[in-house]
Amino acid sequence: MIATSEYELVMESAGLVDRSERGMFVVRGSEAADFLQGQVSNDVEALSPGQGCYATILNHKGKLRTDLRVLRGSGFYWLDTEAIGHAVVRHMLDTYTLGRDVQWEDVGEGHSILSLIGPAADDLVDPAPPAGEHSFVDTGAGLWVRTDLGVDLLCSTARAQELRAELDVEEVSAEVAECVRIESGRPRLGLDMDADTIPQEAGINERAVDFEKGCYVGQETVARLHYKGKPNRHLRGLLLSEPAERRAEILLGDKVVGHVASTCVSPRLGPIALALVRREAAPGDTVLVDGVEARVAELPFERA
């Protein structure tokens, strides 16, 4: 059950969520940019220090292995990914950097990510990062990173403990953070997209894929679908009549067109969900979820 007070806090002010379970890596070396450029789907070489991007690591069929954030610092790259993507990133670094001037560290054990969510996030940090998602400032004690919902503080675990006291901001539950993510229509690895998902299906092409950069694993399939094809599925929102369980079938007429992925009961919108649904289930259509009517919606969900 989502606490209304916590939800109102992140809507009107700011709350803190600990996301230190994410995998975290630092990559250095004269060939680091060239190496990453050939592994991930976005244009790493175009980044200037203080900039970052969202990207994916794909298999040869263009399907997701993991997604990640890439930040370019002065003489280093910072990578962080969902906990379930940790092994994928580590394997990439361990296997494909051999023989290259690339050095890397798995730094997750000694580092933390504190997410400030809400419109007042900037008021809590000094300096605040520049506008533009993934832009950041290197404070010397950590990286303060612009997100779509506020500011992420990337720092040592010891510094994170100090920041909790200095910020004096209320911590909110993971459920509240997930509700805000679902409302914004951002898919999450392992919930809304997985190893059977192509980036375009999940609606992340615009954020995660650069179609003018050089070759990377999975590029041919992703580019062909983008320029010549249409995905069979799209990430959509569901406005539910009643709360639904994850993996519940979605029916359009007598045909199963998808399954419920992330879901919550939003204090603002009521029961909602994200789902990869077949393209014949268009926004505005009425579908059945566990026998109860739901309406397919564009993402992000409209604000009341």
N, C-alpha and C positions, 0 to 999 in steps of 0.2 A: 504494500500500500504506500503510495507516494504521499509524503507529508506536504500538505498545502503550504505551510509556512516556509519550508525549504524551497519549494518551487517558486513562490513569490519572491524569495530572496534573490534567486538567480535571474528572475525576470526583471526585478526592479533595482537590485544593487549588485552584489557579487557573493559567491560562495566558493569554497575550496574543495577540490577532489584530488585525492592521491592516486596518481597513475604510474607509480613506480614499478608496477609489474611488467611494464613494457620492456622489450629488449632494447639495449642501447649499445652503440658502437662508435668508436672514433677511428677514422681512417686518415692516414698521412702518406706522404711520399710524392715524388715528382711525377709519377704516373697515376696518381689516385684519381684525378678527374677523368683521364682517358679510360681507365679501368671501369669506373662507375658508369660512364657514358655508354659502354658496351653491354652493361648488365641490366640497367633499369630503363623504364619506358619514357621518362621525361628527360629534358635537356639539362643535364647537370653542368656541362661545360659553360653554359650561358650565365650561370649564377655568378654574381659578384659577392665578395665577403659581406656578410650581413643579410644575405638573401637565402631563401630556401624554396623547396618545392615538394609536392606530393608526387609519389611515383609508385610503380608496381614492379615486381619481379615476376616474369611470366615463364611458362614452359614453351616448348617449341610449337605447340598448337595454339599459342596465344591465350592460354587460360591461366588464371591467377595461381601463383605460388604464395605470394604475400604482397601486402602493400607496406609502404614506409614513408617516413618524412626524411628528407635530405636537407641539411643545413650546411652552407659553406662558410667556414670561418677563415681566419688569417692563418693559413698553413695547415688546415685540417678540414675534414668533413665529419659532421655528426649525423648518424643514422639512428632512428628509433622506429620500432615496429610493434605490432601486437605481440603479446606473449607467445601465441601459437605460431607466429612468424619468426621467432628468435632462431630456431634451428635452420630455417631456410637462409636467412641472412648470414648466419655463422658459416654454413656450408659454402655459400657463394664466396665469402671472403677467404675461407681456408683453402678452397680448391682452386680458384681461378686467379689468385694473386701470385701463385708460384712463378718465380723467374722474373717478376716485375718489381720495380721500385715502389712498392706499396707496403705499408706497415699498418696493422690494425690491432685494436684492443676491444675486447668485450668488457664494457665498463659498467654494466648494469648492477653488479653486486655492490658497488660503492657509490652509486648515483641515484637520484630521485627525480621524479617529474611531479610537480605540484601544479594543478590546473586551476586557474582562477576563472570562473564562469560568471558572466553577467556584465551589464553595461558599465558598472563602476570598477571594473578590473584595473583600468589604467590609473585610477586614483590611488591604488594600493601599492604601485611600484614606481620606483624612480631610479633610472629613467624608464619611461614607457617605451616599448618598441615602436618603430615606425608603422604607419598604416600599410596594409597589404598583407594578406595571410602568408605566414612563414618568414616574414621579415623579423629580424631580431637584433638585439644589442648584446654585446659581450661585456659584462660588467667586471670581468676578472674573477668574480666568484661564481659565475654561472651565466647561462644564456637566457634572456627574457624574450620569449618568442610570441609573435602575434598569431592567434588562432581565429577560427571563424566565430568563436563564442567568447573570447576574452584573451587571456595571456597565460602561456605555460612558462613555468620556472624550472629550468634544467640546471641541476647543481649537484654537488656532493651530498651524500646522505647527512653528513654532519651539518652542512649549511642549511639543508632543508629543515632540520630540527630547530635551528635558530630562527629561520624564517617564519615558522608557524607561530612563534611567540611574538616576533616583530610585527607581523601582518595583523594579528588579532582579528582574523576573519573566521566566520563560522564554517565548519566543515559540513558538507551536505552529502547525502548518500549517493552511492553509485546509481541507484534507481532513478533519482532525480536527474542526474547527469545523462542517463540513458534516455529519459523522457525528452529532454531538450534536444538530444541528438536525433531521435526519431522524428520529432516535430520538424526539424530542419532538413530531414530527408537524406542524411548522410549515412550510407551503408557501412556496416562494420564487418570486418573479416571474421569468418567463423559463424556469423549470425545471418547476415544478409547476402553474403557472397563467399564463395569457396573455390575449391580446385576445379569445379565444373563451370565456373563463371568466366566469361570474357568481359573485359573492362566496359565495352559499350553496353552490354546488358545491364550492368550495375550503374550506368549513368555517370561513370567517372572519367570518360575519355577527355573531357574538357579540362579537368584538373590534373590528370595523371599521365596523359600521353602527349608527346610532341611528334607531329607527323612530318617534320622537316629535318630532324636530326638524323645522324647516321644509324647504322645497323645495331640492333640489340636482339636478344633472344625473344622470339615470338612476334617480331615486328611484321613479318609478311602477312600473317593471318589477321592481325589487328588492322593493318592498313587496308587490306583487301575488303574486309567487312565494312570499314568506314567509308571507303570510296565507291564500292560497287554493290554492297549487300545491305540487308536489313536484318537486325537481330531478331530471333524468334521470341525473345523475352525482353521485358523492360522492368526496371525497378519502379514500383508504384506505391502510393499510399493507399491504405484502406481505412475508411471511416466506418467503424463497426457499430452495430446496434447493441452488442453485448461484448464483454471481454472474451478474447479467444486465446487458445493455447498455441504456443509455437508448434509449427509443423502441421497445423490443421489444414485440411484440404480446402481449396477455393474452387467453387463450381460456377461456371457460366453455362446456364442451361444444364445439360447432363454431362458436360465435359469438365474434367479437372484441368484448370489453367494455371495452377500454382499452389504454393503452400505458404502459410503465414511464417514470417521470419521474426524480426524484432517486434515486440508488441508491449503496450503499456496502457494504463488508463491516465490520460492527460487531464490535469485539473481544468484546462482550458477547452480541450476538444472532446473529452470523453475517451472511450476506448478507440485506439488507433493501432495501426501496424504498418510495417513495411513488408513488401513481398516482391519477388521476381515472378511476374505473371506473363503468360503468353500474350502476344501483341493483339490478339482479337479481343482481349478484355481492355477496352479503352477507358480513359478517364471519363467519369460520368456514368459508366455502366453499373448496373446492380448485379452483384454476385451473391452467392451463398457461402457462408463460412460456418461449418457445423450446423447447417440447416437454418441459420439466421441471416437475414439480409445485411449486406454491407455495400458501400459505394466506393468504387475505384476513384482515386484522386491523384492529381498532379502533385509533384513535390517541388519545393517544400510545401507542407500543409499551410493553407491560408490562415492568417491571423484573424481572429474575430474582431 
